[in-house]
């Protein structure tokens, strides 16, 4: 277990992270199911409560703010009620917002209907941003980047990171760590990034399946070299996470506890690692605090965050466990 600096909290509080990418409004409708519809063989949910939260890049940014870091969100939204709600939520979480409004699209919304904390249905509303707005986003990125210590590119394949390769090049030119939550089977566009954080299924899409740990290491290292990355951080669900660097491999076991909901855990991981690097921690230290933070959020429902107090408590538990 890596040693963390005694002034960890002050380091995190002084770190500035720019989050760029696809953001969305996560809406939750909670209700009770007591009968089947007479119109079709489907359950009838009587809605008793509604909630909404920032998802995607917005969730990454609010995780950084919850940990005490200084977070800013750069994204594309529509000119609509959902965008106004999303901006209000993110700002209320202590995140500075730079939202480019696209009048030609609706803001991405994911609506979930739940009963007794189980999802019955998810409905997605999404459209690709226009090229003019994407160009505007890229110009804003270039103007903002010098003021931040690290940048996180959160890719949910909604179109916001259409110019991701250019963003990576610009960040590296300015010696800023650039971390990416990747999606899809084309990782060539992520070449030159400091770190990518795929989960097992996402990595398998790109490198193929593996039979054992040795084969996994070979495939991960080959991808890291090919893309000229500093490292790959693989999140492995119940197997914890693994960090593949040029001369070293580090493993962190999952924290033993009840897992309630894994949605959003990847956002917490990349947010915490990005904040750690912005605070000048090394990758292994950043992975250690990210593992502790992820252990907190999987015990919560939906797109949740880990607070600074919860992180400190989890890290203390790790110390006591040896």
N, C-alpha and C positions, 0 to 999 in steps of 0.2 A: 504494500500500500504506500503510495507516494506521500512524502511529507508536504503539508501545505503551509504557506507563510502565516506567521502569527497575525499579520495585519490583513488577512484575506478580505474581510468585509470592507475596509477602506479602499482596498485595491478595486474591488468590484464596483463600489460606489463611484469611483473616479473614471471608470471605463465607459467609452462611448461606442455604441454599435449601431450601424445603419443596416436596417433590414429592408430588402428589396424583393418584390415578387408578388405572386398571386395571393390576394387576400379575399376573404369572403365573410358573409354574415351567417353564423350558425344559429338557426332557430329551433327551439325545442317546444313541442306541445305535449304536455303530460296529461294523461286521462285514465279512466277506468274502462275496462272492457267487461261487459256483463251479458252481452247477447251477440248473436250473429245477424247480419243484415238480412231482411226479407227480400232485398233486391238482388243479392248475389251472395255466394258463400264466403263472406269476408267479415271480420270482426268490426263492431261498431265501437269506436272510442269516444266517450263523452269527455271532452277536454275541460279540465279544471284549473290548469295553470300553464302559463307560457313563460319562456325565458329565451334570451338571445345573447350570444357571445361572439367575439371576433375569432375567426378561424383562419387557417393557412398562415400566411406571413404575418397577419395581425396577431395570431396566437403566439408566434415566435417572439414578436416585439413585446407583447405584454408579459411573457415569461421573463424576458430580460429585465423589464421594469420591476416585476415582482421580486426579483433577486437583488434589487437595489441598484442595478446598472442604469445608465442613461441610454434610452432607446429611441430611435426614430424610424418611422415606417414610410417607405416610398412605394406607392402602388397605383393601379388604375381602378377606378370605380365608375359606375354610371352617374347620371344626374338624376337621382331618384331618392325616395324615402329610405330605402335600404342603405344607401351610401351615407345619408345623414345619420342614421342610427349607428352604423359601423364606426363612423368618425367619432361620434359622441362616446361610444363604448371604449374605443382605443385611447382616446384622450383622458377619459376618466380613470384609466389604468396607469396614467403617468407617462404615456408615450407621445412624443411629438409626431405630428402627422404631416405628410406631404402627399396628398392624394390628387392625382391627375384625373379630372372629370371627363368622361367620354359620353357625350350626349347621344351617341348612336347605339349604346348598349345599356342593358340593365346590369346592376351590380350582381355578382355571383352570390346566390343564396342557397344554403342547404337546409331544408326543413325536415326535421325528424319528429315522428309521432311515436311516443313511448307510453307503455302501460306497465306499472310496477317495475320501472327502470329497465324494461326490455324494449328494444326498438321493434315497432310493428312495420314501419315504412319510412323510407327516406325519399324526398323529392328534391331534385336539383334544378336550379335555374342558372344558366350560364351562357355567355356569349364571348367571342373573341374581340379584343380591343381593336380599334382602327389603327392604321399605320401612323397617321399623323400624331395620335396621342402617344404611341410607343416611341416615336422620335422625340417627343417632348419629355417623356419619362427619362430617356437616355441623356438628354441634355441636363435635366435636373440632377441626375445621378452624378454626372461629372462635376457639377458645381458644388454638390453637397459632400462628396467623398473626402476631400482634404480635412474636413472638420471631425472625422471619426477615426477610431483606432482599429476598427475591423468592420468587415461587411459580410452579411449573410444573404445569400441568394436563395430564396425559398420557391422552388419550382413545383407547382401543382398542375402543370400542363394546361393552364387557362389562357396562355398567350402573353402574359406580362413580361416574361423573360425571353422574348423573341431575339433580342440582341445580347444574349448572355455572354457569348465569346468576347464581344467588344468590352463588356463590363469587366470581365476577368482580366483582360489585358490592361485596361486602364487602372484597375486596382493594384495589379502587380507592378506596374510602372511607378506607382506611388508608395510601394512597399507596405501595402495594407494586406493583412491576412484576409483571404476570401474563402468563405465556407459555403458549401452548396448541399442542399437537400435535394438529391437528384430524382428524376422520374423518367420512365420510358426505357427504351432499349438502345438509345443513341447517347452514349457518354462522350463522344468525340467533342461535342460543343463545350464540355466542361474542362477541356485540356488546359493545364496551367494553373488550375485552382490550388489553393493551399490544402484543402481537405474536402472530401465528400463523405456523406453519412448515409449510405444506403442501408436498408434492412435486408434480411436474407432473401426474400422474394425478389426485391429490386436488383440485388447483385446477381442472382441466378438468371434473371432475364438477359443480362449482359454477358456473363462469363460461362453460363451453362451450369449444370448441377455438379456436385462433388460427392465423393464417396466417404471421405475421411478428412481429418484435420490437416493432414499434409497436403492433400490435393487442394483444399480450400486456400491454404496459405500460398501455394504456388500460383493459383488463379488470381488471388487478390494482389499479390506482388507484381505479377505480370501486367495487370491492369494499371496499377500505380505507376509503374515505369513507363508504360505506353502513353499514359495521359500526362506524364511529368508532374504528378501530384507530390506534395510533401508527405501525405498520409491518407489512408482510408480508415474511417471509423465505421465498423460494421456492427449494427445493432441486431441482437440475436434472440430477442424475446426472453424465454426462460433460461437461455444459455448466457445471458448477460451481454457483454459487448467486447469487441476485439479491435485493437488499434494496430494497423500495419504501417510501420515507418521503414525507411530505407535499411536501417541496420538493426531494427528491433521490433518485436511483436509483444504487445501487452494485452492481457486479458483481465476483465473485471467480471466476476460472477454476479448474477442477478441478486438483488437484495431480497432475502427471505421474508415474504409477507403475502397477504391475500391480494390477488389482482382483481380489480373490479372492472376497469375499462382501460384498454390500451390506446384508444383514440387520442391523438394529440401528444403521445409520449415522444414521438420523433421530433416534434416541434420543441419540446422541452430539452431534449438532448442537444440539438444543434444550437439552441439559444444559450444554454449553459456553457457549452464548449466555446462558442463565439465570444461570450462575455469573459470567459477565463483567458482566452488568448488576447483579448483587448486589454485585460488587466495584467498582461505580461506573465501569466502562468505558462509553464511548458505544456505540451500536449497531454502527457500522462497525468499531470495534476488536473488539467481541464477535464479529461475523461473521468477521473475519479469523482469530481463534484457533479458531473453530468449524470453519472450512474446513480448517485445519491438522490438527485433531483427527480430523475425519472421514476425511481422507486416510490417517491411521494405521489406523483400525479396518477400512476396507474391504480391507486387506491381510491381515486375520485371518479365521478361520473362526467363523461363528455370532455370537451376541450378545456382542461383545467391548467392551473399554474402551481408552481412551488414557490412559496414565500421565502424570504430570507431567513425567518425564524425556523421554518420547517427544514430548510437546507442545513442550518447549523445543528438542529436536533438530529437529523439523519447522519451527518458527519460524526457527531458525538457517539451515536450508536455504533458506527463502524469502528471507531477507536476503542470503545469498550468491548466490542466483539473480537478485537485483535486483528 
